[in-house]
Amino acid sequence: MKEAASEGVKLMLSALGITAFPLHESGPVYGVRMIEEVGPDHLVYGSDYGQIHNPSHLIGTEWTIKLLLAYGAKKEALKKIFQTTPAKHIGVE
């Protein structure tokens, strides 16, 4: 992931990997580690929320953010991942 990020690739921080299918606490721990090691400038948020078998986008995203914060993610990093970096990536900053 670090190598791809160093080449300008934007990687997905997957909500379902953090919230829906974590093995014990590994999901949010892995998510926070990914944020710290890869960097929020190289990550964009993505999920499968909204599908009929998953929570709605609003509930699922709120749950993801709360878990990440509870496990040590910084608000500034999450703002980049959920808002700033994706906006820059698609040219709507």
PDB file of N, CA, C and O in Angstrom:
ATOM      1  N   MET A   1       0.810  -1.182   0.000  1.00  0.00           N
ATOM      2  CA  MET A   1       0.000   0.000   0.000  1.00  0.00           C
ATOM      3  C   MET A   1       0.860   1.255   0.000  1.00  0.00           C
ATOM      4  O   MET A   1       0.565   2.217  -0.708  1.00  0.00           O
ATOM      5  N   LYS A   2       1.929   1.242   0.800  1.00  0.00           N
ATOM      6  CA  LYS A   2       2.802   2.413   0.868  1.00  0.00           C
ATOM      7  C   LYS A   2       3.453   2.685  -0.485  1.00  0.00           C
ATOM      8  O   LYS A   2       3.579   3.837  -0.899  1.00  0.00           O
ATOM      9  N   GLU A   3       3.862   1.628  -1.165  1.00  0.00           N
ATOM     10  CA  GLU A   3       4.482   1.797  -2.478  1.00  0.00           C
ATOM     11  C   GLU A   3       3.494   2.387  -3.472  1.00  0.00           C
ATOM     12  O   GLU A   3       3.833   3.309  -4.212  1.00  0.00           O
ATOM     13  N   ALA A   4       2.281   1.865  -3.494  1.00  0.00           N
ATOM     14  CA  ALA A   4       1.262   2.394  -4.399  1.00  0.00           C
ATOM     15  C   ALA A   4       0.956   3.853  -4.070  1.00  0.00           C
ATOM     16  O   ALA A   4       0.825   4.680  -4.972  1.00  0.00           O
ATOM     17  N   ALA A   5       0.842   4.167  -2.782  1.00  0.00           N
ATOM     18  CA  ALA A   5       0.583   5.546  -2.374  1.00  0.00           C
ATOM     19  C   ALA A   5       1.711   6.472  -2.815  1.00  0.00           C
ATOM     20  O   ALA A   5       1.460   7.603  -3.232  1.00  0.00           O
ATOM     21  N   SER A   6       2.946   6.001  -2.725  1.00  0.00           N
ATOM     22  CA  SER A   6       4.083   6.837  -3.129  1.00  0.00           C
ATOM     23  C   SER A   6       4.077   7.120  -4.629  1.00  0.00           C
ATOM     24  O   SER A   6       4.728   8.056  -5.094  1.00  0.00           O
ATOM     25  N   GLU A   7       3.344   6.312  -5.374  1.00  0.00           N
ATOM     26  CA  GLU A   7       3.217   6.512  -6.823  1.00  0.00           C
ATOM     27  C   GLU A   7       1.971   7.312  -7.186  1.00  0.00           C
ATOM     28  O   GLU A   7       1.657   7.473  -8.365  1.00  0.00           O
ATOM     29  N   GLY A   8       1.260   7.815  -6.172  1.00  0.00           N
ATOM     30  CA  GLY A   8       0.101   8.662  -6.411  1.00  0.00           C
ATOM     31  C   GLY A   8      -1.237   7.937  -6.456  1.00  0.00           C
ATOM     32  O   GLY A   8      -2.268   8.554  -6.723  1.00  0.00           O
ATOM     33  N   VAL A   9      -1.229   6.651  -6.199  1.00  0.00           N
ATOM     34  CA  VAL A   9      -2.468   5.877  -6.219  1.00  0.00           C
ATOM     35  C   VAL A   9      -3.306   6.229  -4.994  1.00  0.00           C
ATOM     36  O   VAL A   9      -2.778   6.377  -3.892  1.00  0.00           O
ATOM     37  N   LYS A  10      -4.616   6.363  -5.196  1.00  0.00           N
ATOM     38  CA  LYS A  10      -5.545   6.556  -4.090  1.00  0.00           C
ATOM     39  C   LYS A  10      -6.107   5.188  -3.726  1.00  0.00           C
ATOM     40  O   LYS A  10      -6.597   4.464  -4.593  1.00  0.00           O
ATOM     41  N   LEU A  11      -6.039   4.837  -2.454  1.00  0.00           N
ATOM     42  CA  LEU A  11      -6.483   3.539  -1.964  1.00  0.00           C
ATOM     43  C   LEU A  11      -7.774   3.698  -1.165  1.00  0.00           C
ATOM     44  O   LEU A  11      -8.008   4.738  -0.550  1.00  0.00           O
ATOM     45  N   MET A  12      -8.603   2.664  -1.181  1.00  0.00           N
ATOM     46  CA  MET A  12      -9.871   2.729  -0.470  1.00  0.00           C
ATOM     47  C   MET A  12      -9.726   2.281   0.976  1.00  0.00           C
ATOM     48  O   MET A  12      -9.169   1.221   1.261  1.00  0.00           O
ATOM     49  N   LEU A  13     -10.228   3.093   1.867  1.00  0.00           N
ATOM     50  CA  LEU A  13     -10.408   2.689   3.252  1.00  0.00           C
ATOM     51  C   LEU A  13     -11.812   2.102   3.307  1.00  0.00           C
ATOM     52  O   LEU A  13     -12.799   2.837   3.297  1.00  0.00           O
ATOM     53  N   SER A  14     -11.897   0.798   3.363  1.00  0.00           N
ATOM     54  CA  SER A  14     -13.172   0.093   3.233  1.00  0.00           C
ATOM     55  C   SER A  14     -13.919   0.031   4.557  1.00  0.00           C
ATOM     56  O   SER A  14     -13.414  -0.506   5.543  1.00  0.00           O
ATOM     57  N   ALA A  15     -15.110   0.578   4.570  1.00  0.00           N
ATOM     58  CA  ALA A  15     -15.917   0.601   5.785  1.00  0.00           C
ATOM     59  C   ALA A  15     -16.289  -0.803   6.241  1.00  0.00           C
ATOM     60  O   ALA A  15     -16.249  -1.090   7.437  1.00  0.00           O
ATOM     61  N   LEU A  16     -16.645  -1.667   5.327  1.00  0.00           N
ATOM     62  CA  LEU A  16     -17.069  -3.006   5.738  1.00  0.00           C
ATOM     63  C   LEU A  16     -15.923  -3.783   6.359  1.00  0.00           C
ATOM     64  O   LEU A  16     -16.151  -4.618   7.234  1.00  0.00           O
ATOM     65  N   GLY A  17     -14.711  -3.531   5.931  1.00  0.00           N
ATOM     66  CA  GLY A  17     -13.559  -4.181   6.554  1.00  0.00           C
ATOM     67  C   GLY A  17     -13.307  -3.688   7.967  1.00  0.00           C
ATOM     68  O   GLY A  17     -12.658  -4.367   8.763  1.00  0.00           O
ATOM     69  N   ILE A  18     -13.816  -2.517   8.275  1.00  0.00           N
ATOM     70  CA  ILE A  18     -13.632  -1.925   9.596  1.00  0.00           C
ATOM     71  C   ILE A  18     -14.783  -2.272  10.531  1.00  0.00           C
ATOM     72  O   ILE A  18     -14.570  -2.550  11.712  1.00  0.00           O
ATOM     73  N   THR A  19     -16.006  -2.255   9.998  1.00  0.00           N
ATOM     74  CA  THR A  19     -17.164  -2.370  10.875  1.00  0.00           C
ATOM     75  C   THR A  19     -17.921  -3.689  10.780  1.00  0.00           C
ATOM     76  O   THR A  19     -18.279  -4.260  11.810  1.00  0.00           O
ATOM     77  N   ALA A  20     -18.169  -4.174   9.600  1.00  0.00           N
ATOM     78  CA  ALA A  20     -19.089  -5.302   9.446  1.00  0.00           C
ATOM     79  C   ALA A  20     -18.442  -6.661   9.649  1.00  0.00           C
ATOM     80  O   ALA A  20     -19.090  -7.579  10.152  1.00  0.00           O
ATOM     81  N   PHE A  21     -17.184  -6.811   9.271  1.00  0.00           N
ATOM     82  CA  PHE A  21     -16.551  -8.121   9.328  1.00  0.00           C
ATOM     83  C   PHE A  21     -15.267  -8.173  10.143  1.00  0.00           C
ATOM     84  O   PHE A  21     -14.397  -8.994   9.853  1.00  0.00           O
ATOM     85  N   PRO A  22     -15.122  -7.317  11.157  1.00  0.00           N
ATOM     86  CA  PRO A  22     -13.866  -7.405  11.900  1.00  0.00           C
ATOM     87  C   PRO A  22     -13.808  -8.673  12.738  1.00  0.00           C
ATOM     88  O   PRO A  22     -14.813  -9.120  13.291  1.00  0.00           O
ATOM     89  N   LEU A  23     -12.627  -9.233  12.818  1.00  0.00           N
ATOM     90  CA  LEU A  23     -12.400 -10.362  13.706  1.00  0.00           C
ATOM     91  C   LEU A  23     -12.008  -9.771  15.052  1.00  0.00           C
ATOM     92  O   LEU A  23     -10.903  -9.249  15.206  1.00  0.00           O
ATOM     93  N   HIS A  24     -12.883  -9.849  15.999  1.00  0.00           N
ATOM     94  CA  HIS A  24     -12.721  -9.211  17.295  1.00  0.00           C
ATOM     95  C   HIS A  24     -12.509  -7.721  17.066  1.00  0.00           C
ATOM     96  O   HIS A  24     -13.410  -7.055  16.557  1.00  0.00           O
ATOM     97  N   GLU A  25     -11.358  -7.178  17.421  1.00  0.00           N
ATOM     98  CA  GLU A  25     -11.113  -5.747  17.252  1.00  0.00           C
ATOM     99  C   GLU A  25     -10.189  -5.451  16.083  1.00  0.00           C
ATOM    100  O   GLU A  25      -9.760  -4.308  15.925  1.00  0.00           O
ATOM    101  N   SER A  26      -9.872  -6.427  15.269  1.00  0.00           N
ATOM    102  CA  SER A  26      -8.869  -6.206  14.228  1.00  0.00           C
ATOM    103  C   SER A  26      -9.341  -5.245  13.147  1.00  0.00           C
ATOM    104  O   SER A  26      -8.513  -4.569  12.537  1.00  0.00           O
ATOM    105  N   GLY A  27     -10.617  -5.163  12.894  1.00  0.00           N
ATOM    106  CA  GLY A  27     -11.114  -4.273  11.848  1.00  0.00           C
ATOM    107  C   GLY A  27     -10.768  -2.822  12.086  1.00  0.00           C
ATOM    108  O   GLY A  27     -10.060  -2.230  11.271  1.00  0.00           O
ATOM    109  N   PRO A  28     -11.241  -2.214  13.182  1.00  0.00           N
ATOM    110  CA  PRO A  28     -10.903  -0.812  13.416  1.00  0.00           C
ATOM    111  C   PRO A  28      -9.417  -0.587  13.707  1.00  0.00           C
ATOM    112  O   PRO A  28      -8.868   0.455  13.348  1.00  0.00           O
ATOM    113  N   VAL A  29      -8.774  -1.543  14.346  1.00  0.00           N
ATOM    114  CA  VAL A  29      -7.335  -1.424  14.610  1.00  0.00           C
ATOM    115  C   VAL A  29      -6.584  -1.365  13.282  1.00  0.00           C
ATOM    116  O   VAL A  29      -5.690  -0.537  13.108  1.00  0.00           O
ATOM    117  N   TYR A  30      -6.945  -2.240  12.351  1.00  0.00           N
ATOM    118  CA  TYR A  30      -6.316  -2.250  11.027  1.00  0.00           C
ATOM    119  C   TYR A  30      -6.596  -0.947  10.292  1.00  0.00           C
ATOM    120  O   TYR A  30      -5.700  -0.393   9.654  1.00  0.00           O
ATOM    121  N   GLY A  31      -7.823  -0.455  10.373  1.00  0.00           N
ATOM    122  CA  GLY A  31      -8.165   0.798   9.697  1.00  0.00           C
ATOM    123  C   GLY A  31      -7.330   1.960  10.193  1.00  0.00           C
ATOM    124  O   GLY A  31      -6.814   2.741   9.393  1.00  0.00           O
ATOM    125  N   VAL A  32      -7.193   2.083  11.500  1.00  0.00           N
ATOM    126  CA  VAL A  32      -6.393   3.173  12.074  1.00  0.00           C
ATOM    127  C   VAL A  32      -4.926   3.003  11.699  1.00  0.00           C
ATOM    128  O   VAL A  32      -4.251   3.983  11.385  1.00  0.00           O
ATOM    129  N   ARG A  33      -4.434   1.785  11.727  1.00  0.00           N
ATOM    130  CA  ARG A  33      -3.036   1.545  11.337  1.00  0.00           C
ATOM    131  C   ARG A  33      -2.813   1.928   9.873  1.00  0.00           C
ATOM    132  O   ARG A  33      -1.785   2.512   9.527  1.00  0.00           O
ATOM    133  N   MET A  34      -3.771   1.600   9.028  1.00  0.00           N
ATOM    134  CA  MET A  34      -3.669   1.954   7.616  1.00  0.00           C
ATOM    135  C   MET A  34      -3.622   3.474   7.452  1.00  0.00           C
ATOM    136  O   MET A  34      -2.826   3.988   6.667  1.00  0.00           O
ATOM    137  N   ILE A  35      -4.463   4.186   8.182  1.00  0.00           N
ATOM    138  CA  ILE A  35      -4.463   5.653   8.127  1.00  0.00           C
ATOM    139  C   ILE A  35      -3.099   6.201   8.550  1.00  0.00           C
ATOM    140  O   ILE A  35      -2.548   7.087   7.895  1.00  0.00           O
ATOM    141  N   GLU A  36      -2.563   5.673   9.641  1.00  0.00           N
ATOM    142  CA  GLU A  36      -1.292   6.170  10.162  1.00  0.00           C
ATOM    143  C   GLU A  36      -0.119   5.832   9.249  1.00  0.00           C
ATOM    144  O   GLU A  36       0.772   6.660   9.058  1.00  0.00           O
ATOM    145  N   GLU A  37      -0.107   4.636   8.688  1.00  0.00           N
ATOM    146  CA  GLU A  37       1.056   4.199   7.914  1.00  0.00           C
ATOM    147  C   GLU A  37       1.008   4.613   6.445  1.00  0.00           C
ATOM    148  O   GLU A  37       2.043   4.941   5.864  1.00  0.00           O
ATOM    149  N   VAL A  38      -0.157   4.601   5.848  1.00  0.00           N
ATOM    150  CA  VAL A  38      -0.280   4.975   4.434  1.00  0.00           C
ATOM    151  C   VAL A  38      -0.486   6.483   4.307  1.00  0.00           C
ATOM    152  O   VAL A  38       0.026   7.110   3.379  1.00  0.00           O
ATOM    153  N   GLY A  39      -1.228   7.051   5.230  1.00  0.00           N
ATOM    154  CA  GLY A  39      -1.476   8.491   5.250  1.00  0.00           C
ATOM    155  C   GLY A  39      -2.824   8.846   4.657  1.00  0.00           C
ATOM    156  O   GLY A  39      -3.224   8.293   3.633  1.00  0.00           O
ATOM    157  N   PRO A  40      -3.527   9.768   5.297  1.00  0.00           N
ATOM    158  CA  PRO A  40      -4.867  10.141   4.849  1.00  0.00           C
ATOM    159  C   PRO A  40      -4.899  10.795   3.470  1.00  0.00           C
ATOM    160  O   PRO A  40      -5.937  10.779   2.808  1.00  0.00           O
ATOM    161  N   ASP A  41      -3.782  11.369   3.029  1.00  0.00           N
ATOM    162  CA  ASP A  41      -3.748  11.988   1.699  1.00  0.00           C
ATOM    163  C   ASP A  41      -3.853  10.954   0.582  1.00  0.00           C
ATOM    164  O   ASP A  41      -4.123  11.300  -0.568  1.00  0.00           O
ATOM    165  N   HIS A  42      -3.640   9.686   0.923  1.00  0.00           N
ATOM    166  CA  HIS A  42      -3.637   8.624  -0.081  1.00  0.00           C
ATOM    167  C   HIS A  42      -4.844   7.699   0.035  1.00  0.00           C
ATOM    168  O   HIS A  42      -4.939   6.697  -0.675  1.00  0.00           O
ATOM    169  N   LEU A  43      -5.770   8.043   0.940  1.00  0.00           N
ATOM    170  CA  LEU A  43      -6.913   7.176   1.185  1.00  0.00           C
ATOM    171  C   LEU A  43      -8.220   7.890   0.870  1.00  0.00           C
ATOM    172  O   LEU A  43      -8.357   9.091   1.100  1.00  0.00           O
ATOM    173  N   VAL A  44      -9.170   7.141   0.343  1.00  0.00           N
ATOM    174  CA  VAL A  44     -10.534   7.626   0.157  1.00  0.00           C
ATOM    175  C   VAL A  44     -11.485   6.605   0.771  1.00  0.00           C
ATOM    176  O   VAL A  44     -11.228   5.402   0.739  1.00  0.00           O
ATOM    177  N   TYR A  45     -12.556   7.088   1.313  1.00  0.00           N
ATOM    178  CA  TYR A  45     -13.543   6.233   1.962  1.00  0.00           C
ATOM    179  C   TYR A  45     -14.415   5.541   0.917  1.00  0.00           C
ATOM    180  O   TYR A  45     -14.801   6.137  -0.088  1.00  0.00           O
ATOM    181  N   GLY A  46     -14.708   4.299   1.173  1.00  0.00           N
ATOM    182  CA  GLY A  46     -15.631   3.560   0.324  1.00  0.00           C
ATOM    183  C   GLY A  46     -16.365   2.515   1.140  1.00  0.00           C
ATOM    184  O   GLY A  46     -15.875   2.057   2.172  1.00  0.00           O
ATOM    185  N   SER A  47     -17.549   2.140   0.666  1.00  0.00           N
ATOM    186  CA  SER A  47     -18.319   1.136   1.395  1.00  0.00           C
ATOM    187  C   SER A  47     -19.324   0.468   0.468  1.00  0.00           C
ATOM    188  O   SER A  47     -19.529   0.882  -0.673  1.00  0.00           O
ATOM    189  N   ASP A  48     -19.929  -0.560   0.991  1.00  0.00           N
ATOM    190  CA  ASP A  48     -21.065  -1.199   0.330  1.00  0.00           C
ATOM    191  C   ASP A  48     -22.345  -0.880   1.092  1.00  0.00           C
ATOM    192  O   ASP A  48     -23.363  -1.552   0.922  1.00  0.00           O
ATOM    193  N   TYR A  49     -22.286   0.152   1.934  1.00  0.00           N
ATOM    194  CA  TYR A  49     -23.492   0.541   2.649  1.00  0.00           C
ATOM    195  C   TYR A  49     -24.550   0.984   1.643  1.00  0.00           C
ATOM    196  O   TYR A  49     -24.236   1.469   0.556  1.00  0.00           O
ATOM    197  N   GLY A  50     -25.780   0.808   2.023  1.00  0.00           N
ATOM    198  CA  GLY A  50     -26.888   1.164   1.155  1.00  0.00           C
ATOM    199  C   GLY A  50     -27.441  -0.022   0.384  1.00  0.00           C
ATOM    200  O   GLY A  50     -28.559   0.034  -0.127  1.00  0.00           O
ATOM    201  N   GLN A  51     -26.666  -1.094   0.295  1.00  0.00           N
ATOM    202  CA  GLN A  51     -27.206  -2.310  -0.324  1.00  0.00           C
ATOM    203  C   GLN A  51     -28.236  -2.897   0.628  1.00  0.00           C
ATOM    204  O   GLN A  51     -28.167  -2.669   1.836  1.00  0.00           O
ATOM    205  N   ILE A  52     -29.161  -3.626   0.111  1.00  0.00           N
ATOM    206  CA  ILE A  52     -30.294  -4.103   0.902  1.00  0.00           C
ATOM    207  C   ILE A  52     -29.888  -4.904   2.133  1.00  0.00           C
ATOM    208  O   ILE A  52     -30.605  -4.882   3.134  1.00  0.00           O
ATOM    209  N   HIS A  53     -28.784  -5.596   2.089  1.00  0.00           N
ATOM    210  CA  HIS A  53     -28.346  -6.418   3.216  1.00  0.00           C
ATOM    211  C   HIS A  53     -27.358  -5.686   4.133  1.00  0.00           C
ATOM    212  O   HIS A  53     -26.859  -6.273   5.092  1.00  0.00           O
ATOM    213  N   ASN A  54     -27.077  -4.429   3.851  1.00  0.00           N
ATOM    214  CA  ASN A  54     -26.157  -3.627   4.659  1.00  0.00           C
ATOM    215  C   ASN A  54     -26.890  -2.421   5.240  1.00  0.00           C
ATOM    216  O   ASN A  54     -27.970  -2.067   4.767  1.00  0.00           O
ATOM    217  N   PRO A  55     -26.312  -1.785   6.263  1.00  0.00           N
ATOM    218  CA  PRO A  55     -26.935  -0.575   6.813  1.00  0.00           C
ATOM    219  C   PRO A  55     -27.009   0.534   5.771  1.00  0.00           C
ATOM    220  O   PRO A  55     -26.330   0.479   4.746  1.00  0.00           O
ATOM    221  N   SER A  56     -27.834   1.537   6.039  1.00  0.00           N
ATOM    222  CA  SER A  56     -27.913   2.697   5.140  1.00  0.00           C
ATOM    223  C   SER A  56     -26.561   3.420   5.135  1.00  0.00           C
ATOM    224  O   SER A  56     -25.727   3.224   6.020  1.00  0.00           O
ATOM    225  N   HIS A  57     -26.372   4.261   4.112  1.00  0.00           N
ATOM    226  CA  HIS A  57     -25.115   5.019   4.020  1.00  0.00           C
ATOM    227  C   HIS A  57     -24.893   5.871   5.270  1.00  0.00           C
ATOM    228  O   HIS A  57     -23.790   5.891   5.816  1.00  0.00           O
ATOM    229  N   LEU A  58     -25.915   6.561   5.717  1.00  0.00           N
ATOM    230  CA  LEU A  58     -25.760   7.457   6.862  1.00  0.00           C
ATOM    231  C   LEU A  58     -25.413   6.706   8.141  1.00  0.00           C
ATOM    232  O   LEU A  58     -24.483   7.084   8.853  1.00  0.00           O
ATOM    233  N   ILE A  59     -26.147   5.662   8.426  1.00  0.00           N
ATOM    234  CA  ILE A  59     -25.897   4.902   9.650  1.00  0.00           C
ATOM    235  C   ILE A  59     -24.540   4.208   9.580  1.00  0.00           C
ATOM    236  O   ILE A  59     -23.769   4.265  10.538  1.00  0.00           O
ATOM    237  N   GLY A  60     -24.242   3.560   8.469  1.00  0.00           N
ATOM    238  CA  GLY A  60     -22.983   2.848   8.328  1.00  0.00           C
ATOM    239  C   GLY A  60     -21.772   3.761   8.380  1.00  0.00           C
ATOM    240  O   GLY A  60     -20.769   3.427   9.011  1.00  0.00           O
ATOM    241  N   THR A  61     -21.855   4.902   7.729  1.00  0.00           N
ATOM    242  CA  THR A  61     -20.732   5.841   7.725  1.00  0.00           C
ATOM    243  C   THR A  61     -20.524   6.439   9.108  1.00  0.00           C
ATOM    244  O   THR A  61     -19.388   6.594   9.554  1.00  0.00           O
ATOM    245  N   GLU A  62     -21.608   6.774   9.785  1.00  0.00           N
ATOM    246  CA  GLU A  62     -21.495   7.290  11.151  1.00  0.00           C
ATOM    247  C   GLU A  62     -20.844   6.250  12.061  1.00  0.00           C
ATOM    248  O   GLU A  62     -19.988   6.583  12.880  1.00  0.00           O
ATOM    249  N   TRP A  63     -21.246   5.012  11.916  1.00  0.00           N
ATOM    250  CA  TRP A  63     -20.696   3.907  12.712  1.00  0.00           C
ATOM    251  C   TRP A  63     -19.197   3.759  12.435  1.00  0.00           C
ATOM    252  O   TRP A  63     -18.402   3.586  13.359  1.00  0.00           O
ATOM    253  N   THR A  64     -18.824   3.829  11.169  1.00  0.00           N
ATOM    254  CA  THR A  64     -17.415   3.710  10.782  1.00  0.00           C
ATOM    255  C   THR A  64     -16.584   4.825  11.405  1.00  0.00           C
ATOM    256  O   THR A  64     -15.522   4.571  11.971  1.00  0.00           O
ATOM    257  N   ILE A  65     -17.066   6.055  11.300  1.00  0.00           N
ATOM    258  CA  ILE A  65     -16.328   7.197  11.852  1.00  0.00           C
ATOM    259  C   ILE A  65     -16.188   7.072  13.361  1.00  0.00           C
ATOM    260  O   ILE A  65     -15.111   7.311  13.906  1.00  0.00           O
ATOM    261  N   LYS A  66     -17.267   6.700  14.040  1.00  0.00           N
ATOM    262  CA  LYS A  66     -17.201   6.553  15.499  1.00  0.00           C
ATOM    263  C   LYS A  66     -16.201   5.475  15.908  1.00  0.00           C
ATOM    264  O   LYS A  66     -15.443   5.660  16.860  1.00  0.00           O
ATOM    265  N   LEU A  67     -16.196   4.353  15.195  1.00  0.00           N
ATOM    266  CA  LEU A  67     -15.238   3.289  15.512  1.00  0.00           C
ATOM    267  C   LEU A  67     -13.803   3.753  15.295  1.00  0.00           C
ATOM    268  O   LEU A  67     -12.939   3.521  16.141  1.00  0.00           O
ATOM    269  N   LEU A  68     -13.548   4.403  14.174  1.00  0.00           N
ATOM    270  CA  LEU A  68     -12.196   4.873  13.890  1.00  0.00           C
ATOM    271  C   LEU A  68     -11.729   5.874  14.951  1.00  0.00           C
ATOM    272  O   LEU A  68     -10.588   5.805  15.410  1.00  0.00           O
ATOM    273  N   LEU A  69     -12.598   6.791  15.337  1.00  0.00           N
ATOM    274  CA  LEU A  69     -12.246   7.753  16.388  1.00  0.00           C
ATOM    275  C   LEU A  69     -11.987   7.041  17.714  1.00  0.00           C
ATOM    276  O   LEU A  69     -11.038   7.372  18.425  1.00  0.00           O
ATOM    277  N   ALA A  70     -12.824   6.076  18.041  1.00  0.00           N
ATOM    278  CA  ALA A  70     -12.665   5.335  19.296  1.00  0.00           C
ATOM    279  C   ALA A  70     -11.346   4.573  19.350  1.00  0.00           C
ATOM    280  O   ALA A  70     -10.805   4.340  20.431  1.00  0.00           O
ATOM    281  N   TYR A  71     -10.830   4.186  18.184  1.00  0.00           N
ATOM    282  CA  TYR A  71      -9.578   3.433  18.139  1.00  0.00           C
ATOM    283  C   TYR A  71      -8.369   4.315  17.842  1.00  0.00           C
ATOM    284  O   TYR A  71      -7.283   3.805  17.564  1.00  0.00           O
ATOM    285  N   GLY A  72      -8.549   5.633  17.898  1.00  0.00           N
ATOM    286  CA  GLY A  72      -7.401   6.527  17.834  1.00  0.00           C
ATOM    287  C   GLY A  72      -7.199   7.328  16.569  1.00  0.00           C
ATOM    288  O   GLY A  72      -6.233   8.085  16.479  1.00  0.00           O
ATOM    289  N   ALA A  73      -8.069   7.192  15.593  1.00  0.00           N
ATOM    290  CA  ALA A  73      -7.930   8.019  14.387  1.00  0.00           C
ATOM    291  C   ALA A  73      -8.166   9.481  14.751  1.00  0.00           C
ATOM    292  O   ALA A  73      -8.971   9.784  15.631  1.00  0.00           O
ATOM    293  N   LYS A  74      -7.480  10.362  14.088  1.00  0.00           N
ATOM    294  CA  LYS A  74      -7.605  11.790  14.329  1.00  0.00           C
ATOM    295  C   LYS A  74      -8.696  12.379  13.430  1.00  0.00           C
ATOM    296  O   LYS A  74      -8.863  11.963  12.283  1.00  0.00           O
ATOM    297  N   LYS A  75      -9.434  13.352  13.970  1.00  0.00           N
ATOM    298  CA  LYS A  75     -10.516  13.990  13.203  1.00  0.00           C
ATOM    299  C   LYS A  75      -9.992  14.592  11.902  1.00  0.00           C
ATOM    300  O   LYS A  75     -10.645  14.497  10.863  1.00  0.00           O
ATOM    301  N   GLU A  76      -8.816  15.209  11.960  1.00  0.00           N
ATOM    302  CA  GLU A  76      -8.247  15.848  10.764  1.00  0.00           C
ATOM    303  C   GLU A  76      -7.982  14.806   9.669  1.00  0.00           C
ATOM    304  O   GLU A  76      -8.215  15.061   8.488  1.00  0.00           O
ATOM    305  N   ALA A  77      -7.496  13.643  10.073  1.00  0.00           N
ATOM    306  CA  ALA A  77      -7.224  12.572   9.104  1.00  0.00           C
ATOM    307  C   ALA A  77      -8.527  12.082   8.483  1.00  0.00           C
ATOM    308  O   ALA A  77      -8.592  11.851   7.276  1.00  0.00           O
ATOM    309  N   LEU A  78      -9.557  11.924   9.297  1.00  0.00           N
ATOM    310  CA  LEU A  78     -10.835  11.440   8.769  1.00  0.00           C
ATOM    311  C   LEU A  78     -11.467  12.461   7.827  1.00  0.00           C
ATOM    312  O   LEU A  78     -12.086  12.084   6.832  1.00  0.00           O
ATOM    313  N   LYS A  79     -11.318  13.739   8.128  1.00  0.00           N
ATOM    314  CA  LYS A  79     -11.848  14.763   7.218  1.00  0.00           C
ATOM    315  C   LYS A  79     -11.175  14.645   5.850  1.00  0.00           C
ATOM    316  O   LYS A  79     -11.833  14.775   4.818  1.00  0.00           O
ATOM    317  N   LYS A  80      -9.877  14.401   5.847  1.00  0.00           N
ATOM    318  CA  LYS A  80      -9.173  14.217   4.578  1.00  0.00           C
ATOM    319  C   LYS A  80      -9.698  12.997   3.829  1.00  0.00           C
ATOM    320  O   LYS A  80      -9.940  13.066   2.624  1.00  0.00           O
ATOM    321  N   ILE A  81      -9.875  11.883   4.532  1.00  0.00           N
ATOM    322  CA  ILE A  81     -10.272  10.622   3.900  1.00  0.00           C
ATOM    323  C   ILE A  81     -11.707  10.672   3.394  1.00  0.00           C
ATOM    324  O   ILE A  81     -12.003  10.152   2.318  1.00  0.00           O
ATOM    325  N   PHE A  82     -12.588  11.284   4.150  1.00  0.00           N
ATOM    326  CA  PHE A  82     -14.004  11.300   3.807  1.00  0.00           C
ATOM    327  C   PHE A  82     -14.381  12.487   2.914  1.00  0.00           C
ATOM    328  O   PHE A  82     -15.401  12.434   2.227  1.00  0.00           O
ATOM    329  N   GLN A  83     -13.582  13.551   2.913  1.00  0.00           N
ATOM    330  CA  GLN A  83     -13.988  14.756   2.203  1.00  0.00           C
ATOM    331  C   GLN A  83     -12.903  15.326   1.288  1.00  0.00           C
ATOM    332  O   GLN A  83     -13.087  15.378   0.072  1.00  0.00           O
ATOM    333  N   THR A  84     -11.790  15.748   1.851  1.00  0.00           N
ATOM    334  CA  THR A  84     -10.794  16.513   1.102  1.00  0.00           C
ATOM    335  C   THR A  84     -10.130  15.708  -0.014  1.00  0.00           C
ATOM    336  O   THR A  84     -10.130  16.137  -1.168  1.00  0.00           O
ATOM    337  N   THR A  85      -9.569  14.556   0.315  1.00  0.00           N
ATOM    338  CA  THR A  85      -8.849  13.754  -0.686  1.00  0.00           C
ATOM    339  C   THR A  85      -9.760  13.293  -1.818  1.00  0.00           C
ATOM    340  O   THR A  85      -9.369  13.403  -2.980  1.00  0.00           O
ATOM    341  N   PRO A  86     -10.967  12.778  -1.529  1.00  0.00           N
ATOM    342  CA  PRO A  86     -11.838  12.380  -2.645  1.00  0.00           C
ATOM    343  C   PRO A  86     -12.224  13.566  -3.528  1.00  0.00           C
ATOM    344  O   PRO A  86     -12.299  13.432  -4.750  1.00  0.00           O
ATOM    345  N   ALA A  87     -12.471  14.735  -2.907  1.00  0.00           N
ATOM    346  CA  ALA A  87     -12.832  15.908  -3.689  1.00  0.00           C
ATOM    347  C   ALA A  87     -11.698  16.322  -4.627  1.00  0.00           C
ATOM    348  O   ALA A  87     -11.938  16.642  -5.791  1.00  0.00           O
ATOM    349  N   LYS A  88     -10.464  16.316  -4.121  1.00  0.00           N
ATOM    350  CA  LYS A  88      -9.303  16.630  -4.960  1.00  0.00           C
ATOM    351  C   LYS A  88      -9.147  15.597  -6.078  1.00  0.00           C
ATOM    352  O   LYS A  88      -8.856  15.940  -7.224  1.00  0.00           O
ATOM    353  N   HIS A  89      -9.344  14.336  -5.722  1.00  0.00           N
ATOM    354  CA  HIS A  89      -9.156  13.253  -6.677  1.00  0.00           C
ATOM    355  C   HIS A  89     -10.092  13.371  -7.891  1.00  0.00           C
ATOM    356  O   HIS A  89      -9.709  13.039  -9.013  1.00  0.00           O
ATOM    357  N   ILE A  90     -11.313  13.844  -7.653  1.00  0.00           N
ATOM    358  CA  ILE A  90     -12.251  13.959  -8.785  1.00  0.00           C
ATOM    359  C   ILE A  90     -12.415  15.404  -9.273  1.00  0.00           C
ATOM    360  O   ILE A  90     -13.263  15.689 -10.119  1.00  0.00           O
ATOM    361  N   GLY A  91     -11.593  16.312  -8.731  1.00  0.00           N
ATOM    362  CA  GLY A  91     -11.554  17.674  -9.234  1.00  0.00           C
ATOM    363  C   GLY A  91     -12.689  18.580  -8.789  1.00  0.00           C
ATOM    364  O   GLY A  91     -13.059  19.499  -9.519  1.00  0.00           O
ATOM    365  N   VAL A  92     -13.243  18.349  -7.627  1.00  0.00           N
ATOM    366  CA  VAL A  92     -14.330  19.209  -7.143  1.00  0.00           C
ATOM    367  C   VAL A  92     -13.980  19.887  -5.816  1.00  0.00           C
ATOM    368  O   VAL A  92     -14.871  20.229  -5.038  1.00  0.00           O
ATOM    369  N   GLU A  93     -12.711  20.077  -5.565  1.00  0.00           N
ATOM    370  CA  GLU A  93     -12.283  20.669  -4.294  1.00  0.00           C
ATOM    371  C   GLU A  93     -12.723  22.052  -4.106  1.00  0.00           C
ATOM    372  O   GLU A  93     -12.427  22.660  -3.077  1.00  0.00           O
TER     373      GLU A  93
END
